[in-house]
Amino acid sequence: MVGIERSSFGEESYRREMIERLLTEKGFNSVLAEEGEEKAGYATFHEDARRKRARIITIAVIPKYRNRGLAREMLAFLDQEMIRSGTRTASLEVGVSNVPAIDLYLSVGYRIKGTIPDYYGEGKGAFYMEKSF
């Protein structure tokens, strides 16, 4: 997953320690996408079962595997897991300039609820998006 993360996000990728947390700490759920024998992407969400809310932490697809529907498939899997666990609302943040991701999220039911200035660093804002189940 570290290699997928670095390939997907370069210098903005999560460090190894964060990825280890995503895999080991309670409340985090992940899915790994494969293309043939190769690891092609992964996605993770964190659920707050008490509040019936979940937050998508990351969706990463190695560039050579993009535009094949892997992110959409992983999102569908995460949706199923969230619904199964009783989640009522899911949220995520996405860079305001990441048009392909924004279009994907809108197409599966997420709605822009606000903007977070400098979320990804100075001058790199994000949209806050939510979806209800």
N, C-alpha and C positions, 0 to 999 in steps of 0.2 A: 504494500500500500504506500510505503514511503516513495518508491520509484514512480508509482502512478501519480502521486501528489506532486512530486517535483517536475515530472514531465508535463503535467496539466497546468501548473501555476507558477513554475519557475521560482523566482526570488520571493514571491508572495505565498509560497506553500507553507503548510504547517510543518513544524519541526517534528522530528522522530518522537520526542516525548509526548507531544500532543496526540499523535496518531496512536501511540501506545495507550493513552487514556481512553481514546475512542473505542479501543478494542477490549479494555479490561474493566472500566468503571461501570458501576450499576447505572442503568437508565439509558446507556448508549446502545444503539442497534445499527448494524452495518450489513451491507450486501456487496458482494464482489461480482463484477461482470467479467465474463470470459468470452473471448472470440477465438474459437478453436481451442488450442492448448495454451493460449496466451492470456494473461491478466490484462484486461482492457480498461477497467474503471472500477470505481467503488462509490458508494454513497452511505452517509451516516445521518441518523437523527437521534435526538435526545428527548426522552419523554418524561413529563412530569405527570405521573398517573393521578396524583391527588387532585391536580387542577384540570386534568383531562386535556392537556396541551402537549404539543410536541414541537420541536424546532429542528429543521433540517440544518445540519452543521456544514455538510459539504457534499457536492456531487462532482466527481472528477472523472474525466474520460481522457485517455491518452490521445493526443492530436490525430494520429493516423487512424483512430477508430471513431472519430467524430462523424456526425451526420449519418449514422447508421441506426439510430433509434435506441441506443444503449441507455442514454440518460432518461429517456421517456420510460423505458422498461424498468429501470431502477426506481424511478419515481412511483410507478404503479405498484411495485413490490413494497416500497416504503408505505404507501397509502394503505395497502392491505394489512400490513403489520400494525400501523397506527390504529386503524379501525378495529382490528382484532383486540387490541389492548384497551379500547374504550376512549381513544383520543377523539375530541370534538373539534379542536382547532389546531392547525399546523401553521407554522410561520417559517420564514427564511429571509435572508438578506442577499441581495444581488447587486453587483456594480451597475451603476446607472448607464455605463457605456457597453455593458454586456448584452447587446440586443438579442443574440440567439437564445441565451438563457432566459431573458425576460419573456420573449415570445413563447418559449416552451412552458414556462410557469403559468403564463396567462392562458395558454391553450388547455392546461389541465386543471384550471379552476382557481388558481391563485389570483388575488387582487392586490394592487398596490395600495397600501394604507398610509404611506408616508415616505419621507426621504431622511436619510441620516448623513449629514455632511461629514466629510473626512473619515468615513468608516474604514476605508482601506488605506488610509494615509492622507496626507495633506493634498487636497484637491481631488480626492478619489471617493466620491460619495456613493451611497448605496440606497436602493429602494428597500423598504420593509414591506414584505408581502405576507398575506394570510389566506388560508383556505379553510372552509368549514366542512365538516363531514355530516 
